[in-house]
Amino acid sequence: MGLFSPRSDADVAQFVREEKLALVTTHDAQGFVTTPLPLLAELDHTGEIRAFVGHFALANPHTARAQASPRAQIAFLGPHGYISPGVVSAPGWGPTWNYRFAQFEVELQFGPERNRAAIVELVSELEGTHEGAWTVARMGERFEGMTQRVVAFRAVVLSQHAQFKLGQDETAQTFAEIVAAEGASPLAAAMLGQRP
């Protein structure tokens, strides 16, 4: 494990749960094509991500291309930002960029029979289970029409790589100065979450 490696599979899974929106990229004879999609991760018994579940809109030209060339890359970029030397008191300290990033090589398996379930699961995850949470039932008959305009998929993970560059190499003082400058930002929270 390198200095900027996540501490565990649980860190990567938590990151993906927090970000949800991924870039799904495929390649074919026409070149590369990317679509941003919210995805839900499936974990194995050890907490490692084994697959993602999502859906493409049938009107998206990427859909047919992805069905024809189902090998894809899924990438998540989390809180990130420029860190100015102006917030650090250490002499000679240079500018940097802190970030969380994870990418997965996957095989897309399309299953239109899962259209309804894929939408319901995503809405349930995004809305939560609190009283008054919105559900697809509120759409009435319109929901069934929506399920006909998408195609669900499961993206089976073939390999993964994640890098969390969040100040792990900084002295305690420099780290504290950066976090203080970031305030209550998501980047500061991510940095504090990765500090050993």
Contacts in CASP RR format, 6 or more apart in sequence:
PFRMAT RR
TARGET T0000
AUTHOR 0000-0000-0000
METHOD contacts of the structure
MODEL  1
MGLFSPRSDADVAQFVREEKLALVTTHDAQGFVTTPLPLLAELDHTGEIR
AFVGHFALANPHTARAQASPRAQIAFLGPHGYISPGVVSAPGWGPTWNYR
FAQFEVELQFGPERNRAAIVELVSELEGTHEGAWTVARMGERFEGMTQRV
VAFRAVVLSQHAQFKLGQDETAQTFAEIVAAEGASPLAAAMLGQRP
3 168 0 8 1.000
3 169 0 8 1.000
4 163 0 8 1.000
4 164 0 8 1.000
4 165 0 8 1.000
4 166 0 8 1.000
4 168 0 8 1.000
5 162 0 8 1.000
5 163 0 8 1.000
5 164 0 8 1.000
6 12 0 8 1.000
6 15 0 8 1.000
6 102 0 8 1.000
6 162 0 8 1.000
6 164 0 8 1.000
6 194 0 8 1.000
7 194 0 8 1.000
9 46 0 8 1.000
9 47 0 8 1.000
9 48 0 8 1.000
9 49 0 8 1.000
10 47 0 8 1.000
11 162 0 8 1.000
11 164 0 8 1.000
11 194 0 8 1.000
12 48 0 8 1.000
12 49 0 8 1.000
12 102 0 8 1.000
12 160 0 8 1.000
12 162 0 8 1.000
13 41 0 8 1.000
13 43 0 8 1.000
13 47 0 8 1.000
13 48 0 8 1.000
13 49 0 8 1.000
15 76 0 8 1.000
15 78 0 8 1.000
15 100 0 8 1.000
15 102 0 8 1.000
15 162 0 8 1.000
15 164 0 8 1.000
16 22 0 8 1.000
16 39 0 8 1.000
16 41 0 8 1.000
16 49 0 8 1.000
16 76 0 8 1.000
16 102 0 8 1.000
17 41 0 8 1.000
18 78 0 8 1.000
19 76 0 8 1.000
19 77 0 8 1.000
19 78 0 8 1.000
20 38 0 8 1.000
20 39 0 8 1.000
20 40 0 8 1.000
20 125 0 8 1.000
20 126 0 8 1.000
21 36 0 8 1.000
21 37 0 8 1.000
21 38 0 8 1.000
21 39 0 8 1.000
21 76 0 8 1.000
22 36 0 8 1.000
22 37 0 8 1.000
22 38 0 8 1.000
22 39 0 8 1.000
22 52 0 8 1.000
22 74 0 8 1.000
22 75 0 8 1.000
22 76 0 8 1.000
23 34 0 8 1.000
23 35 0 8 1.000
23 36 0 8 1.000
23 74 0 8 1.000
23 75 0 8 1.000
23 76 0 8 1.000
23 77 0 8 1.000
24 34 0 8 1.000
24 35 0 8 1.000
24 36 0 8 1.000
24 37 0 8 1.000
24 39 0 8 1.000
24 62 0 8 1.000
24 66 0 8 1.000
24 72 0 8 1.000
24 73 0 8 1.000
24 74 0 8 1.000
24 155 0 8 1.000
25 32 0 8 1.000
25 33 0 8 1.000
25 34 0 8 1.000
25 72 0 8 1.000
25 73 0 8 1.000
25 74 0 8 1.000
25 75 0 8 1.000
26 32 0 8 1.000
26 33 0 8 1.000
26 62 0 8 1.000
26 65 0 8 1.000
26 66 0 8 1.000
26 69 0 8 1.000
26 70 0 8 1.000
26 71 0 8 1.000
26 72 0 8 1.000
26 73 0 8 1.000
26 108 0 8 1.000
27 33 0 8 1.000
27 69 0 8 1.000
27 71 0 8 1.000
28 65 0 8 1.000
28 68 0 8 1.000
28 69 0 8 1.000
30 65 0 8 1.000
33 61 0 8 1.000
33 62 0 8 1.000
33 65 0 8 1.000
33 66 0 8 1.000
34 62 0 8 1.000
35 56 0 8 1.000
35 60 0 8 1.000
35 62 0 8 1.000
37 54 0 8 1.000
37 55 0 8 1.000
37 56 0 8 1.000
38 54 0 8 1.000
38 122 0 8 1.000
38 126 0 8 1.000
39 52 0 8 1.000
39 53 0 8 1.000
39 54 0 8 1.000
39 74 0 8 1.000
39 155 0 8 1.000
40 52 0 8 1.000
40 53 0 8 1.000
40 54 0 8 1.000
40 121 0 8 1.000
40 122 0 8 1.000
40 125 0 8 1.000
41 49 0 8 1.000
41 51 0 8 1.000
41 52 0 8 1.000
42 49 0 8 1.000
42 50 0 8 1.000
42 51 0 8 1.000
42 52 0 8 1.000
42 53 0 8 1.000
42 154 0 8 1.000
43 49 0 8 1.000
43 50 0 8 1.000
44 50 0 8 1.000
49 104 0 8 1.000
49 157 0 8 1.000
49 160 0 8 1.000
50 156 0 8 1.000
50 157 0 8 1.000
51 106 0 8 1.000
51 154 0 8 1.000
51 155 0 8 1.000
51 156 0 8 1.000
51 157 0 8 1.000
52 74 0 8 1.000
52 104 0 8 1.000
52 106 0 8 1.000
52 154 0 8 1.000
52 155 0 8 1.000
52 157 0 8 1.000
53 114 0 8 1.000
53 118 0 8 1.000
53 121 0 8 1.000
53 122 0 8 1.000
53 152 0 8 1.000
53 153 0 8 1.000
53 154 0 8 1.000
53 155 0 8 1.000
54 118 0 8 1.000
54 122 0 8 1.000
54 152 0 8 1.000
54 153 0 8 1.000
54 154 0 8 1.000
54 155 0 8 1.000
55 115 0 8 1.000
55 118 0 8 1.000
55 119 0 8 1.000
55 122 0 8 1.000
55 150 0 8 1.000
55 151 0 8 1.000
55 152 0 8 1.000
55 153 0 8 1.000
56 62 0 8 1.000
56 63 0 8 1.000
56 66 0 8 1.000
56 150 0 8 1.000
56 151 0 8 1.000
56 153 0 8 1.000
57 63 0 8 1.000
57 149 0 8 1.000
57 150 0 8 1.000
58 149 0 8 1.000
58 150 0 8 1.000
58 151 0 8 1.000
59 149 0 8 1.000
63 151 0 8 1.000
66 72 0 8 1.000
66 108 0 8 1.000
66 153 0 8 1.000
67 108 0 8 1.000
67 110 0 8 1.000
67 151 0 8 1.000
70 107 0 8 1.000
70 108 0 8 1.000
70 109 0 8 1.000
70 110 0 8 1.000
71 105 0 8 1.000
71 106 0 8 1.000
71 107 0 8 1.000
71 108 0 8 1.000
72 105 0 8 1.000
72 106 0 8 1.000
72 107 0 8 1.000
72 108 0 8 1.000
72 155 0 8 1.000
73 103 0 8 1.000
73 104 0 8 1.000
73 105 0 8 1.000
73 106 0 8 1.000
74 103 0 8 1.000
74 104 0 8 1.000
74 106 0 8 1.000
74 155 0 8 1.000
75 101 0 8 1.000
75 102 0 8 1.000
75 103 0 8 1.000
75 104 0 8 1.000
76 100 0 8 1.000
76 101 0 8 1.000
76 102 0 8 1.000
76 103 0 8 1.000
77 99 0 8 1.000
77 100 0 8 1.000
77 101 0 8 1.000
78 99 0 8 1.000
78 100 0 8 1.000
78 101 0 8 1.000
78 186 0 8 1.000
78 190 0 8 1.000
79 99 0 8 1.000
79 100 0 8 1.000
79 185 0 8 1.000
79 186 0 8 1.000
79 187 0 8 1.000
79 189 0 8 1.000
79 190 0 8 1.000
80 97 0 8 1.000
80 98 0 8 1.000
80 99 0 8 1.000
80 100 0 8 1.000
80 101 0 8 1.000
80 187 0 8 1.000
81 97 0 8 1.000
81 98 0 8 1.000
81 99 0 8 1.000
81 187 0 8 1.000
82 95 0 8 1.000
82 96 0 8 1.000
82 97 0 8 1.000
83 95 0 8 1.000
83 96 0 8 1.000
83 97 0 8 1.000
83 98 0 8 1.000
83 178 0 8 1.000
83 181 0 8 1.000
84 95 0 8 1.000
84 181 0 8 1.000
85 92 0 8 1.000
85 93 0 8 1.000
85 94 0 8 1.000
85 95 0 8 1.000
87 177 0 8 1.000
87 178 0 8 1.000
87 180 0 8 1.000
87 181 0 8 1.000
88 94 0 8 1.000
88 174 0 8 1.000
88 177 0 8 1.000
88 178 0 8 1.000
89 173 0 8 1.000
89 174 0 8 1.000
89 177 0 8 1.000
90 171 0 8 1.000
90 173 0 8 1.000
90 174 0 8 1.000
93 174 0 8 1.000
96 165 0 8 1.000
97 165 0 8 1.000
98 165 0 8 1.000
98 166 0 8 1.000
98 167 0 8 1.000
98 178 0 8 1.000
98 187 0 8 1.000
98 190 0 8 1.000
98 191 0 8 1.000
99 163 0 8 1.000
99 164 0 8 1.000
99 165 0 8 1.000
99 166 0 8 1.000
100 162 0 8 1.000
100 163 0 8 1.000
100 164 0 8 1.000
100 165 0 8 1.000
100 166 0 8 1.000
100 190 0 8 1.000
101 162 0 8 1.000
101 163 0 8 1.000
101 164 0 8 1.000
102 160 0 8 1.000
102 161 0 8 1.000
102 162 0 8 1.000
102 163 0 8 1.000
103 160 0 8 1.000
103 161 0 8 1.000
103 162 0 8 1.000
104 155 0 8 1.000
104 157 0 8 1.000
104 158 0 8 1.000
104 159 0 8 1.000
104 160 0 8 1.000
105 157 0 8 1.000
105 158 0 8 1.000
105 159 0 8 1.000
105 160 0 8 1.000
106 155 0 8 1.000
106 156 0 8 1.000
106 157 0 8 1.000
106 158 0 8 1.000
107 155 0 8 1.000
107 156 0 8 1.000
107 158 0 8 1.000
108 153 0 8 1.000
108 154 0 8 1.000
108 155 0 8 1.000
109 153 0 8 1.000
109 154 0 8 1.000
109 155 0 8 1.000
109 156 0 8 1.000
110 151 0 8 1.000
110 152 0 8 1.000
110 153 0 8 1.000
111 151 0 8 1.000
111 152 0 8 1.000
111 153 0 8 1.000
111 154 0 8 1.000
112 151 0 8 1.000
112 152 0 8 1.000
113 152 0 8 1.000
114 152 0 8 1.000
114 154 0 8 1.000
115 147 0 8 1.000
115 148 0 8 1.000
115 150 0 8 1.000
115 151 0 8 1.000
115 152 0 8 1.000
116 147 0 8 1.000
117 152 0 8 1.000
118 150 0 8 1.000
118 152 0 8 1.000
118 153 0 8 1.000
119 136 0 8 1.000
119 143 0 8 1.000
119 146 0 8 1.000
119 147 0 8 1.000
119 150 0 8 1.000
119 152 0 8 1.000
120 136 0 8 1.000
123 134 0 8 1.000
123 135 0 8 1.000
123 136 0 8 1.000
124 135 0 8 1.000
127 133 0 8 1.000
127 134 0 8 1.000
127 135 0 8 1.000
136 143 0 8 1.000
137 143 0 8 1.000
139 146 0 8 1.000
164 190 0 8 1.000
164 194 0 8 1.000
166 190 0 8 1.000
166 191 0 8 1.000
166 193 0 8 1.000
166 194 0 8 1.000
166 195 0 8 1.000
167 175 0 8 1.000
167 178 0 8 1.000
167 191 0 8 1.000
167 194 0 8 1.000
167 195 0 8 1.000
168 194 0 8 1.000
168 195 0 8 1.000
168 196 0 8 1.000
170 178 0 8 1.000
175 191 0 8 1.000
175 195 0 8 1.000
178 191 0 8 1.000
179 188 0 8 1.000
179 191 0 8 1.000
179 192 0 8 1.000
182 188 0 8 1.000
182 191 0 8 1.000
END
